[in-house]
Amino acid sequence: MEVSVLIPLYNAAPTLKGVLADLKAQTLRRRETVFVDDGSTDSTAEILAAAGRADPTIRVAYVAHGGIPKALQTGLALCRAPVVVRMDASVAFRRELPARYGGYRDGPFPEDYELWLRLIEHGVRMEKLPQTLLCWNDPPHRLSRTDTRYLPDAFFAAKAPFLARETERLRGKRPIWLWGAGRRTRRRMRHLEEHGCRPAGYVDVDPKKLRSVLPGNRPVIGPADLPPPREAFVLGCVGKRGAREHIRASLAGRGYREGVDFLMCA
């Protein structure tokens, strides 16, 4: 057996037959599929039971409704292959990795993203493959569209402690400058301050913002006024299309090195 496909689900009857059909069409034969029914109240359990009787590669666990993280932990304990594929999250990993670094955790954050951050912090290599290995539906009722744990601010809140630790590790005694002085950036970066990462000021390209002083006595300067890399550490905080490339190019032109003198965090 090469791969365990792990699928936690709750009240998935409307789409489950399509999932089963897609699994049946897979060309990889040395695999198993582990479903974890998280206390569904529709016909999910009946559909899974029938599928399990018809296909010996399908295994089903039924648990009381407790949410995705608990269902995932249950499913991981049942997976037998060395590689686990999360079909609903388009991610694959070695089976032992989650348990080694604390497993899936429950909280006001996206559970996959929070786990990935822990893996990255511990030096686990992650890569985005160029091939399309899975096409999945994105209906409006998905948790990612309806649950507050998957709002943009929840992602920033989850990232903040990891980003704060990495910033403190890299910057030494250099003051922190945030590239982006807009209200949205300032609101999200407050999460960083909760972890002791306090900026000296802001960098922005909007002439209307330049020369102003924001709360905390933090000035807004233009890119040309940035101190040299030995005197500043920059966090790129603008998420607009094209902004990352512009910020990188501007900082590189002034001698800043990504991962040494600045990080992109939008």
URBELWO-V81428 format. One record per helix or strand. SS is the DSSP state (H for helix, E for strand). FROM is the first residue (numbers start at 1). LEN is the number of residues. Records with the same first field share a line. If there is no record, write none. Layout:
SS=FROM-LEN  FROM-LEN
This chain:
E=3-7  31-8  58-6  83-4  91-4  175-5  201-3  213-2  218-4  232-5  258-1  262-3
H=13-12  44-11  68-11  97-4  111-11  143-4  148-3  152-20  183-11  223-3  229-3  243-11
